[in-house]
């Protein structure tokens, strides 16, 4: 197996690091994006900045809404608890007044 791979590697030619004399450099207009490419990339960057700002604004707004809803829910739960406490106190006060030992039917 080792001998076979050595033969394959020996048969493969290594590329010449220097280009052949027939090679010529392409014109720079074909290699660089030019002004049109710069304009497209600049417009994409500006659009990205606007989208990021809009996303941050929407996330902040949603967070403020959640905080306001949590505050309102807490206030409503406190009001309901106070109303239940008042109703319980009133019911216990009425129960104490309604108890009359003379009306006891267990005699």
Phi, psi and omega in degrees: 000320181293323181292322180293317179292328177294321178294321179294315180294328178289327182283336182284130179272143177272142181290150179281126181295336179264134180293156178290158182297339181281352183281133176232149180290140177289159179295146182299334179295333180276340185266321183264154180289337178078189182295326180295318178296320178297318181295318180296314180295320179295318178295321176297320179295318179295318178297321178297319179296316179294320178295320179295318179296318179295319179296316179299320179297317180292321178294317177299316180297318179294321179294318178296321178296318178297318179296318179294319178294322178294320178295315179296319178297320179294319178295319180293320178294322178294320179294320178293321179294320178294321179294320177293321178295318178295319180294322179292319178295319179294319180293321180289327177292320178292320180297321180294323181284331183281343182283123178230118182296336181288334182274009183290121183273002185277005184290000000 
